[in-house]
């Protein structure tokens, strides 16, 4: 992961947002296997538990069995068939979630050789908001940001001013 590109801007914004809302004394359950950002959270004093790579569309037992105060899902929900059930099974009272936003003219991302590297959902901000509201969460803060790339072309140009990521902090109603 990130052999050719490292999303410094996205990681910096995510870390600032995390520090704004979550105290390092709170234990985080981070949806997904250990990754570069879970290491960044640990390096910044957070206690982070990662899921083990289980298919949370079918098995949410880790969400119920772990001891945590905050649930995070950074660029994970777009891969799930059923994020509704995941949010229903979170036992913490705080969530931080980020998603890549749908690009107007792009089809859903699909890696044909890796079934875990596919997007089932291409979210718009209102869709994530609605999902959170329907599962009993109140959004406290949100941020959208761009993700420029150092390439030439029409799409790379649009990435300079079109928000590509959406992040929310929500608490249980």
C-alpha positions in Angstrom: 0.0 0.0 0.0 1.3 3.5 -0.9 4.4 2.1 -2.6 4.3 4.8 -5.3 2.3 7.6 -3.7 1.9 8.6 0.0 -1.2 10.7 0.7 0.5 13.2 3.0 -2.1 15.9 2.6 -5.0 13.5 3.4 -3.1 12.0 6.4 -2.3 15.4 7.8 -5.9 16.7 7.5 -7.2 13.4 9.0 -4.8 13.6 11.9 -5.7 17.3 12.6 -9.4 16.3 12.6 -8.8 13.4 14.9 -6.8 15.5 17.4 -9.6 18.2 17.3 -12.2 15.7 18.5 -10.6 12.7 20.1 -8.4 12.6 23.2 -5.4 10.3 23.1 -6.7 8.6 26.3 -9.7 7.2 24.3 -9.2 3.7 22.7 -9.9 3.6 19.0 -11.3 0.6 17.0 -10.1 1.3 13.4 -12.0 -0.6 10.8 -9.5 -2.4 8.6 -6.2 -4.2 9.1 -3.2 -2.2 10.4 -2.2 0.4 7.9 0.1 3.5 7.6 -2.6 5.7 9.2 -3.2 3.5 12.1 0.6 3.6 12.7 0.4 7.5 12.6 -2.4 7.4 15.2 -0.2 5.2 17.4 2.8 7.4 16.9 0.7 10.4 18.1 -0.2 8.7 21.4 -3.5 7.0 20.5 -4.3 3.4 21.5 -5.5 1.7 18.3 -7.1 -1.7 17.8 -7.5 -2.8 14.2 -10.0 -5.3 12.9 -8.4 -8.5 11.5 -9.5 -8.3 7.9 -12.8 -10.2 8.5 -15.7 -9.5 6.1 -17.6 -7.0 8.3 -20.5 -7.1 5.8 -21.2 -10.6 7.2 -19.5 -10.6 10.6 -19.7 -7.6 13.0 -18.5 -9.6 16.1 -15.3 -7.5 16.4 -17.4 -4.4 16.7 -19.2 -6.0 19.7 -16.3 -7.9 21.4 -13.5 -5.2 21.4 -13.3 -2.6 24.2 -13.1 0.9 22.6 -14.5 4.4 23.0 -14.1 5.6 19.4 -14.8 3.9 16.0 -12.9 5.0 12.9 -13.3 4.0 9.3 -11.0 5.9 7.0 -11.7 5.2 3.3 -13.4 1.9 4.2 -17.2 2.4 3.8 -17.0 2.7 0.0 -15.8 -1.0 -0.1 -18.7 -2.3 2.0 -21.9 -3.7 0.7 -23.6 -2.9 4.0 -22.2 0.0 6.0 -25.7 0.4 7.6 -25.3 -2.8 9.6 -21.7 -1.9 10.6 -22.9 1.4 12.0 -25.7 -0.3 13.9 -23.2 -2.6 15.6 -20.7 0.0 16.7 -20.8 0.0 20.5 -18.8 3.3 20.9 -20.6 6.7 21.2 -18.2 8.5 18.8 -17.3 7.8 15.2 -14.9 9.4 12.7 -15.5 8.4 9.1 -13.9 9.5 5.9 -14.9 8.6 2.3 -13.6 9.5 -1.1 -16.3 11.5 -2.8 -17.9 10.4 -6.0 -16.5 12.0 -9.1 -19.3 13.1 -11.5 -18.2 11.2 -14.6 -16.3 8.3 -13.1 -17.7 4.8 -12.7 -17.2 2.9 -9.4 -13.6 1.9 -8.9 -13.0 -1.8 -9.5 -9.8 -3.8 -9.3 -10.5 -6.9 -11.3 -7.8 -9.0 -9.6 -8.3 -8.0 -5.9 -11.9 -8.4 -4.6 -11.0 -6.3 -1.5 -9.9 -3.4 -3.7 -13.3 -2.4 -5.1 -15.8 0.3 -4.4 -19.4 -0.8 -4.0 -20.5 2.7 -3.0 -19.4 5.9 -4.7 -20.7 8.3 -2.0 -21.8 11.9 -2.2 -21.7 13.8 1.1 -25.5 13.7 1.6 -25.5 9.9 1.3 -23.0 9.5 4.2 -25.0 12.0 6.2 -28.2 10.1 5.6 -26.6 6.8 6.5 -25.4 8.2 9.8 -28.7 9.8 10.6 -30.7 6.6 9.8 -28.4 4.6 12.1 -28.8 7.0 15.1 -25.8 9.3 14.8 -25.7 13.1 15.0 -23.0 14.8 12.9 -21.0 17.3 15.0 -18.3 18.3 12.5 -17.5 17.7 8.9 -14.8 18.7 6.4 -14.3 18.3 2.7 -10.9 18.7 1.0 -9.2 18.4 -2.3 -6.5 15.9 -3.3 -4.3 17.4 -6.0 -2.0 15.1 -8.0 1.1 15.9 -9.8 -0.1 14.9 -13.3 -1.2 16.6 -16.4 -4.7 16.4 -17.7 -8.3 17.5 -17.2 -9.1 15.2 -14.2 -5.8 16.2 -12.4 -6.7 19.9 -12.9 -10.2 19.3 -11.4 -8.6 17.7 -8.3 -7.1 21.1 -7.4 -10.5 22.7 -6.7 -13.0 19.8 -6.5 -13.4 18.2 -3.0 -12.3 14.6 -3.2 -12.7 13.5 0.4 -15.4 14.0 3.0 -14.8 13.4 6.7 -17.3 13.5 9.6 -17.2 13.3 13.4 -20.5 12.1 14.8 -21.9 11.1 18.2 -24.7 8.7 19.0 -28.1 10.3 19.4 
